[in-house]
Amino acid sequence: MSVHNDAALIGNERWFLVHTRPRSERKAELHLGAQGFRRFLPQLRKTVRHARRLKTVPAPLFLRYLFIALDLERDRWLSVFSTLGVSRIFTQDGRPVAVPAGIVESLIDHSEGNLTRLANNLVKGQAVRILSGPFADFVGALVRLDAAGRVQVLLQMMGAAVPVALDRLALSPAA
């Protein structure tokens, strides 16, 4: 994760939303970090299928977006516009617009390592979407969860209910 262990904002800092170029979230994050900006790129595990192979990789939670902490009076925020990978920063009347307080902090609080946990309040019987692994994008019913972070999901496949054991981070509540 690209945020200091202490995610608390310092002085007049606020979180701002940066729009990146397509598939350039990590490039923008790297170059913003090289300029000394604190940034946060929420990620989740995603399964990618290519050439009949499955690979689980970290992927941005919000495609083409990341967050940056700025003090508009102290920081040279105009340099964000010319950073490699950055398309723009959200502004109104020529000044960046801050993300409402608590949103980014909540995402940071729900992150482990560099991955954001979407499934904090899972309950038995809830419909969940599998985010990674061979069953990625399947929706099933949560049957069991334990304190170690393992869950069991019941999937309906080929006319039968099939139990699948997964890590809790591989799930999100189904919409």
LINLIN-V762482 format. One record per residue. N is the residue number from 1. RES is the residue in one letter. PHI is phi in radians with two decimals (* if undefined). PSI is psi in radians with two decimals (none if undefined). Layout:
N/RES/PHI/PSI ; N/RES/PHI/PSI
This chain:
1/M/*/2.64 ; 2/S/-1.79/0.38 ; 3/V/-2.02/2.45 ; 4/H/-0.99/2.75 ; 5/N/-0.95/-0.61 ; 6/D/-1.61/1.84 ; 7/A/-1.42/0.01 ; 8/A/-1.13/2.41 ; 9/L/-1.33/2.55 ; 10/I/-1.83/2.25 ; 11/G/1.04/-2.13 ; 12/N/-1.65/0.29 ; 13/E/-1.15/2.56 ; 14/R/-2.45/2.81 ; 15/W/-1.55/2.41 ; 16/F/-2.22/2.69 ; 17/L/-1.70/2.20 ; 18/V/-1.91/2.25 ; 19/H/-1.67/2.22 ; 20/T/-1.81/2.96 ; 21/R/-1.25/2.81 ; 22/P/-0.96/2.30 ; 23/R/0.96/0.56 ; 24/S/-2.13/0.37 ; 25/E/-1.04/-0.82 ; 26/R/-1.21/-0.64 ; 27/K/-1.09/-0.80 ; 28/A/-1.11/-0.73 ; 29/E/-1.06/-0.77 ; 30/L/-1.09/-0.82 ; 31/H/-1.27/-0.57 ; 32/L/-1.17/-0.69 ; 33/G/-1.11/-0.65 ; 34/A/-1.13/-0.42 ; 35/Q/-1.54/-0.01 ; 36/G/1.61/0.15 ; 37/F/-1.44/2.46 ; 38/R/-1.40/2.31 ; 39/R/-2.44/2.84 ; 40/F/-2.46/2.12 ; 41/L/-2.04/1.67 ; 42/P/-1.15/2.36 ; 43/Q/-2.30/2.79 ; 44/L/-2.39/2.91 ; 45/R/-1.47/2.35 ; 46/K/-2.34/2.45 ; 47/T/-1.65/2.24 ; 48/V/-1.94/2.29 ; 49/R/-1.81/2.21 ; 50/H/-2.64/2.26 ; 51/A/0.90/0.84 ; 52/R/1.09/0.36 ; 53/R/-2.13/2.56 ; 54/L/-1.86/2.36 ; 55/K/-2.41/2.28 ; 56/T/-1.71/2.15 ; 57/V/-2.32/2.70 ; 58/P/-1.26/2.39 ; 59/A/-2.34/2.60 ; 60/P/-1.04/2.40 ; 61/L/-1.17/-0.71 ; 62/F/-2.02/1.86 ; 63/L/-1.02/2.30 ; 64/R/1.23/0.31 ; 65/Y/-2.36/2.56 ; 66/L/-2.60/2.96 ; 67/F/-1.98/2.58 ; 68/I/-2.37/2.41 ; 69/A/-1.62/2.17 ; 70/L/-2.38/2.55 ; 71/D/-1.91/1.89 ; 72/L/-1.08/-0.43 ; 73/E/-1.46/-0.47 ; 74/R/-1.72/-0.75 ; 75/D/-1.49/2.64 ; 76/R/-1.51/1.29 ; 77/W/-1.25/-0.33 ; 78/L/-1.12/-0.43 ; 79/S/-1.19/-0.31 ; 80/V/-1.08/-0.65 ; 81/F/-1.07/-0.58 ; 82/S/-1.71/0.17 ; 83/T/-1.31/2.40 ; 84/L/-0.99/2.32 ; 85/G/1.60/-0.29 ; 86/V/-1.58/2.32 ; 87/S/-1.58/-0.87 ; 88/R/-2.94/2.95 ; 89/I/-2.00/2.48 ; 90/F/-1.23/2.18 ; 91/T/-2.26/2.84 ; 92/Q/-2.47/2.20 ; 93/D/0.97/0.65 ; 94/G/1.42/0.04 ; 95/R/-2.14/2.46 ; 96/P/-1.03/2.52 ; 97/V/-1.76/2.18 ; 98/A/-1.28/2.56 ; 99/V/-1.25/2.43 ; 100/P/-0.93/2.42 ; 101/A/-0.98/2.42 ; 102/G/1.74/-0.41 ; 103/I/-1.22/-0.96 ; 104/V/-1.17/-0.69 ; 105/E/-1.04/-0.68 ; 106/S/-1.15/-0.73 ; 107/L/-1.09/-0.72 ; 108/I/-1.13/-0.74 ; 109/D/-1.09/-0.49 ; 110/H/-1.68/0.39 ; 111/S/-1.92/2.50 ; 112/E/-2.14/2.11 ; 113/G/1.10/-2.13 ; 114/N/-1.91/0.27 ; 115/L/-1.98/2.42 ; 116/T/-1.60/2.26 ; 117/R/-1.53/1.99 ; 118/L/-1.54/-0.35 ; 119/A/-1.84/1.06 ; 120/N/-1.35/-0.74 ; 121/N/-1.92/0.88 ; 122/L/-1.30/2.51 ; 123/V/-2.31/2.65 ; 124/K/-0.99/2.45 ; 125/G/1.53/-0.19 ; 126/Q/-1.25/2.52 ; 127/A/-1.37/2.25 ; 128/V/-2.27/2.64 ; 129/R/-1.84/2.34 ; 130/I/-1.49/2.22 ; 131/L/-1.65/-0.45 ; 132/S/-2.52/2.87 ; 133/G/1.64/-3.05 ; 134/P/-1.15/-0.32 ; 135/F/-1.79/0.38 ; 136/A/-0.94/2.41 ; 137/D/1.35/0.00 ; 138/F/-1.36/2.59 ; 139/V/-2.00/2.34 ; 140/G/-2.56/-3.09 ; 141/A/-1.79/2.32 ; 142/L/-1.29/2.13 ; 143/V/-1.79/-0.72 ; 144/R/-2.60/2.50 ; 145/L/-2.44/2.54 ; 146/D/-2.18/3.02 ; 147/A/-1.18/-0.36 ; 148/A/-1.40/-0.04 ; 149/G/1.63/0.10 ; 150/R/-1.60/2.52 ; 151/V/-2.33/2.79 ; 152/Q/-2.17/2.25 ; 153/V/-2.05/2.43 ; 154/L/-1.75/2.03 ; 155/L/-1.84/2.46 ; 156/Q/-1.60/1.91 ; 157/M/-2.37/2.29 ; 158/M/0.87/0.75 ; 159/G/1.35/0.18 ; 160/A/-2.35/2.71 ; 161/A/-1.57/2.12 ; 162/V/-2.02/2.11 ; 163/P/-1.40/2.40 ; 164/V/-2.25/2.26 ; 165/A/-1.65/2.32 ; 166/L/-2.48/2.96 ; 167/D/-1.47/2.52 ; 168/R/-1.01/-0.55 ; 169/L/-1.21/-0.23 ; 170/A/-1.50/0.08 ; 171/L/-2.11/2.68 ; 172/S/-2.45/2.66 ; 173/P/-1.03/2.39 ; 174/A/-1.35/2.48 ; 175/A/-1.37/none
